[in-house]
Amino acid sequence: MTVGGEIRGNFNIYYEGDNANGGDGSCNNDCDWLNISIFKGAAEIHRHTEQPWVAGNWKNIIFSYTITEENAIWDSVNDNPIVEVTMKVKGDRTNGALPFTVQGDPAAFGMKLASEGLVEFPVDDSSWSEDFQAGVEETPAEDTPGFTLVVASAAIAMAVFINAKKPEDEE
């Protein structure tokens, strides 16, 4: 991923029911607001918690997370990106006075991804190279370019000089 780039998301969420723990609703400390978690493999690197809104209405949810140095490299085997959306809501349905009847309202949850929904990841351009895709590590740039060529040339010149002297010594 590109350091300083943002993972961005935008989608619409709808719910009906109770999502607030305590109070006079149907939740008994087992409900939760909308949470959007971004995982790098099994490790959660960011969690966005959306404040509650009036039930029975769609809400546009926008979230982002800036990539840091420690989260820039994603291993293709273990670090697959995961976006997890969770929300625990409860309806207030109960059994009615007559058998096989119910009273109250059910809980509901909806998510729209259509044309306005998206999740974008800032993938670094270098990850598109064939060597990177094949898992070949890049060779680092030489600190002294051409040094090897100079040493090799000197060795060849030395060999020529020594070989040129041999016939004179034999005479």
C-alpha positions in Angstrom: 0.0 0.0 0.0 1.1 3.6 -0.5 2.2 5.2 2.7 0.0 8.3 3.4 -2.7 6.9 1.1 -6.2 6.3 2.4 -8.4 3.3 2.5 -11.8 4.8 1.9 -15.3 3.5 2.1 -18.8 4.9 1.3 -22.0 2.9 1.5 -25.6 3.2 2.9 -26.9 1.4 6.0 -30.5 0.9 7.1 -31.7 -0.7 10.4 -34.9 -1.2 12.3 -35.0 -2.1 16.0 -33.1 -1.3 19.1 -29.3 -0.9 19.1 -28.7 0.9 22.4 -27.8 -1.2 25.5 -29.6 -0.4 28.7 -32.7 1.9 28.8 -36.1 0.5 28.2 -35.4 -1.1 24.8 -35.1 -4.8 24.0 -31.3 -4.9 24.2 -29.8 -6.4 27.3 -26.2 -5.5 26.9 -26.0 -7.6 23.8 -26.5 -4.9 21.1 -23.9 -2.8 19.3 -23.7 0.3 17.1 -22.4 0.0 13.6 -18.7 -0.9 13.5 -16.6 -1.0 10.4 -13.2 -2.8 10.9 -10.3 -3.0 8.5 -8.1 -6.1 8.8 -4.7 -6.8 7.4 -5.0 -10.6 7.4 -6.0 -11.5 11.0 -4.9 -8.2 12.6 -7.4 -5.4 13.0 -5.7 -2.1 12.0 -8.6 0.3 12.2 -12.2 0.4 13.6 -14.7 3.0 12.8 -17.8 3.2 15.1 -20.7 5.1 13.7 -22.9 7.0 16.2 -26.5 5.8 16.2 -29.2 7.5 14.1 -33.0 7.2 14.1 -34.1 3.7 13.2 -36.0 3.1 10.0 -33.8 5.5 8.0 -31.0 5.0 5.5 -27.7 6.7 6.4 -24.7 7.3 4.2 -21.6 6.0 6.0 -18.2 7.4 5.1 -15.0 6.2 6.7 -11.2 6.4 5.9 -7.9 5.2 7.3 -4.5 6.6 6.5 -1.8 3.9 5.7 1.3 4.2 8.0 4.8 2.9 7.5 4.1 -0.2 9.7 1.0 -1.1 7.6 2.4 -0.4 4.1 3.6 -4.0 3.2 0.8 -6.5 2.8 1.9 -10.1 2.3 -0.2 -11.7 -0.5 -0.4 -15.0 1.5 -1.3 -13.8 5.0 -2.3 -10.2 4.8 -5.4 -10.2 2.6 -7.5 -7.0 3.2 -10.8 -7.6 4.9 -13.6 -5.0 5.6 -15.9 -6.2 8.3 -19.3 -4.5 8.9 -21.1 -5.4 12.1 -24.1 -4.1 14.0 -26.2 -5.9 16.5 -29.9 -4.8 16.6 -32.9 -6.4 18.3 -36.6 -6.2 17.5 -39.2 -6.2 20.3 -41.2 -9.3 19.1 -42.8 -11.5 21.7 -45.3 -14.3 21.7 -48.8 -13.1 21.6 -51.7 -13.9 23.9 -53.0 -16.4 21.4 -50.9 -19.4 20.4 -49.0 -19.0 17.1 -49.2 -15.2 17.2 -46.5 -12.6 17.8 -46.6 -9.0 18.8 -44.1 -6.2 18.2 -41.7 -5.3 15.4 -38.8 -7.4 14.0 -35.3 -6.1 13.7 -33.9 -5.4 10.2 -30.5 -4.5 8.6 -29.8 -3.4 5.1 -26.7 -2.3 3.1 -26.6 -0.6 -0.3 -23.4 -0.9 -2.4 -24.9 0.1 -5.7 -23.3 2.8 -7.8 -22.5 5.1 -4.8 -21.0 2.3 -2.7 -17.3 1.7 -2.7 -14.2 0.7 -0.8 -10.8 1.9 -2.2 -7.4 0.7 -1.3 -4.2 2.8 -2.1 -2.3 0.0 -3.9 1.3 1.0 -4.6 2.2 1.2 -8.3 5.4 -1.0 -7.7 3.2 -3.9 -6.8 2.0 -4.2 -10.4 5.5 -5.2 -11.7 5.9 -8.8 -13.0 8.7 -9.5 -10.6 6.6 -8.4 -7.6 3.7 -10.5 -8.8 6.0 -13.5 -9.2 7.4 -13.0 -5.7 10.9 -12.1 -6.9 12.7 -9.6 -4.6 14.1 -6.5 -6.2 17.9 -6.3 -6.2 19.0 -3.1 -4.5 20.8 -0.4 -6.5 24.6 -0.6 -6.3 26.3 2.0 -4.1 29.3 2.2 -6.5 28.0 1.6 -10.0 30.7 0.4 -12.3 33.2 -0.5 -9.5 33.0 -4.2 -10.5 33.8 -3.3 -14.1 36.9 -1.3 -13.1 38.2 -4.2 -10.9 37.6 -6.7 -13.6 39.3 -4.5 -16.2 42.3 -4.1 -13.9 42.5 -7.9 -13.4 42.5 -8.5 -17.2 45.2 -5.8 -17.7 47.3 -7.4 -15.0 46.9 -10.8 -16.6 47.9 -9.5 -20.0 50.9 -7.7 -18.6 52.1 -10.8 -16.7 51.6 -13.0 -19.8 53.4 -10.5 -22.0 56.5 -10.7 -19.8 56.7 -14.5 -19.7 58.1 -14.9 -23.3 60.9 -12.3 -22.5 61.9 -14.1 -19.3 62.2 -17.4 -21.1 64.7 -16.1 -23.7 
